[in-house]
């Protein structure tokens, strides 16, 4: 079997630690928890990675794509839409 390091998750929301919520809100959403929550809820409703990427293109205008938080957030998104 091919080693798949991504365990698929059904909802990003259910897999965020308190720490991650705080970190993502602070760094990616400029402290706006409402906006963070809405984004995660919206992502969890989407059908696939393409839809997620299109959605994030609109949302993430000012995100620091070099940041650890950005990469960690994107990893959650990838896990959500992993093919199995």
C-alpha positions in Angstrom: 0.0 0.0 0.0 1.1 3.5 -0.7 1.9 5.4 2.5 -0.6 8.2 2.8 0.5 10.6 5.4 -2.8 12.4 5.2 -5.6 10.9 7.2 -8.8 12.2 5.6 -11.0 14.2 7.9 -14.7 15.0 7.4 -14.8 18.4 9.0 -11.9 20.8 9.6 -13.9 22.2 12.4 -13.8 19.0 14.4 -10.0 18.6 14.1 -8.8 22.1 15.2 -7.0 22.4 18.5 -7.7 25.4 20.7 -4.2 26.4 20.0 -4.7 26.3 16.2 -8.0 28.2 16.4 -6.2 30.9 18.4 -3.2 30.9 16.1 -5.2 30.9 12.8 -7.5 33.6 14.0 -4.7 35.8 15.2 -2.3 35.4 12.2 -4.6 34.7 9.2 -7.8 36.5 10.2 -6.3 39.4 12.1 -8.1 38.5 15.3 -11.5 38.2 13.7 -12.8 34.9 15.2 -16.2 35.3 13.4 -14.5 35.5 10.0 -12.3 32.5 10.9 -15.3 30.4 12.0 -17.3 31.3 8.9 -14.4 30.4 6.6 -14.0 27.0 8.3 -17.7 26.3 8.1 -17.8 27.3 4.4 -14.8 25.1 3.6 -16.4 22.2 5.3 -19.4 22.5 3.0 -17.5 22.5 -0.2 -17.3 19.4 -2.5 -13.6 19.2 -3.4 -10.1 20.8 -3.3 -10.7 22.8 -6.4 -13.7 24.5 -4.9 -11.8 25.0 -1.7 -8.9 26.7 -3.6 -11.3 29.0 -5.5 -13.0 29.9 -2.2 -9.6 30.6 -0.5 -8.4 32.7 -3.5 -11.2 35.1 -2.6 -10.8 34.9 1.1 -7.1 34.9 1.7 -6.1 38.1 -0.1 -3.7 39.3 2.6 -2.5 36.0 4.1 1.2 35.6 4.6 1.8 32.5 2.4 5.3 32.1 4.0 3.9 31.8 7.5 3.8 28.6 9.4 0.2 29.3 10.2 -0.7 29.5 6.5 1.0 26.2 5.8 -0.7 24.5 8.8 -4.1 25.8 7.8 -3.6 24.6 4.2 -2.6 21.2 5.5 -5.9 21.0 7.3 -7.7 21.9 4.1 -5.8 19.2 2.2 -6.7 16.6 4.8 -10.3 17.6 4.5 -10.3 17.0 0.7 -7.8 14.1 0.6 -9.2 11.4 -1.7 -9.4 8.8 1.0 
